[in-house]
Amino acid sequence: MRKRITSFILPVLALGMLTFAVIHVVRAQQTLPKPLPPIEPARSPFGSTVAGAGIVEARTKNIAVGSALPGLVLEVYVPVDKVGSTVKKGDKLFKVDDRQLQAQLATARVNLDAAKAQLTKMEHMPREEERPPSQAKVAAAKANLDLAEDLAQRARRLITTTAISEEDYRQRLLAANVAKRNLDQAQAEYNLLDAGAWKYDIDIAKVAVKQSEAQVHQIETDVARAVVTAPADGMVLQVNVLPGQDVAVLASQPPVVLGAIDKTVYVRVDVDEHDIPRLKKGVPAQGSLRGQPGVKYPMTYVRTEPYVIPKKSLTGDNTERVDTRVLQVIYALEVADRPIFVGQQMDVFIELEGAATKGEN
């Protein structure tokens, strides 16, 4: 009896296992439906278009503000918490250490004062107090000359009577001649004193003043360069510097980035060099932000930069070529309250058959 039951159950179990295997194999070989993309790709709103990748930038382009002087940053006038605020042309952004320059400026100003004082002294020469001593020397030399000439005159009368020796006679004549030369010397020294400073000495003193003024101006310029100011009106887009950090003239990352952003931003569109022959200047375009392909933003043509460059803006697409060159076309986009920020990527479609709009060539 048990053998009959066993011989009946085993075939049934085998048949059931075979049926389960067949069903499993059939289900495993079924083609699954294609999954939907996580983000709907951008679609062209025009019938015939040229597509390009766009980067949002400020109307003035993104101004990477650098430092004219390397050094330690003492103060940041637009700190990180003020990113997004607007500044005017000439507003202070940050200041590089200028203490050594201030010390040099103080020394240069003292040297300038000394040079000006020396010039003033030479222009007012001679001092009135110097005239009486020089005039007294002239008077004394003249008196000595009168005495020597009187003695020489007597010697001329006595030499004929042999009342004076030949030697005394000659000494009195020579003494009168020496007295005359002393008077000439005293008079010449007085004339030199009365004439004041030499013209060329005054010219040298004036040049020394100008040299000192130039040195002061040079150091003042360096002091002014230590304070970095905004080169144009715009919004502070990024601040990459803090007090105590060191900045270099050729830094890999700009300390401050500015850009004019009010109601309009520009979109820099890279058009592949293979699509350039199809492109028409002045035609409108539409773009959509990455991650939001369903929202289209109309854009107005601004200009085409007539210089084909290597492609730098990469979209991250696996099929994207990096060995190609692109022509950059600039479009204007009204910002208003739209969630559009500088640096965002956009998928841009440029119409080929639409009417041209006015724009800057």
Sequence and secondary structure as in RCSB ss.txt:
>XXXX:A:sequence
MRKRITSFILPVLALGMLTFAVIHVVRAQQTLPKPLPPIEPARSPFGSTVAGAGIVEARTKNIAVGSALPGLVLE
VYVPVDKVGSTVKKGDKLFKVDDRQLQAQLATARVNLDAAKAQLTKMEHMPREEERPPSQAKVAAAKANLDLAED
LAQRARRLITTTAISEEDYRQRLLAANVAKRNLDQAQAEYNLLDAGAWKYDIDIAKVAVKQSEAQVHQIETDVAR
AVVTAPADGMVLQVNVLPGQDVAVLASQPPVVLGAIDKTVYVRVDVDEHDIPRLKKGVPAQGSLRGQPGVKYPMT
YVRTEPYVIPKKSLTGDNTERVDTRVLQVIYALEVADRPIFVGQQMDVFIELEGAATKGEN
>XXXX:A:secstr
 HHHHHHHHHHHHHHHHHHHHHHHHHHHTS       SS     SSSSEEEEEEEEE TT  EEE  SS EEEEE
ESS GGGTT EE TT EEEEE  HHHHHHHHHHHHHHHHHHHHHHHHHT S GGGHHHHHHHHHHHHHHHHHHHH
HHHHHHHHHTTT S HHHHHHHHHHHHHHHHHHHHHHHHHHHHHH S HHHHHHHHHHHHHHHHHHHHHHHHHHH
TEEE SSSEEEEEE   TT EE TT SS SEEEE  SSEEEEEEEEEGGGGGG  TT  EEEEETT TT  EEEE
EEEEEEEEEE       TT  SS EEEEEEEEEE TTS   TT EEEEEEESSS       
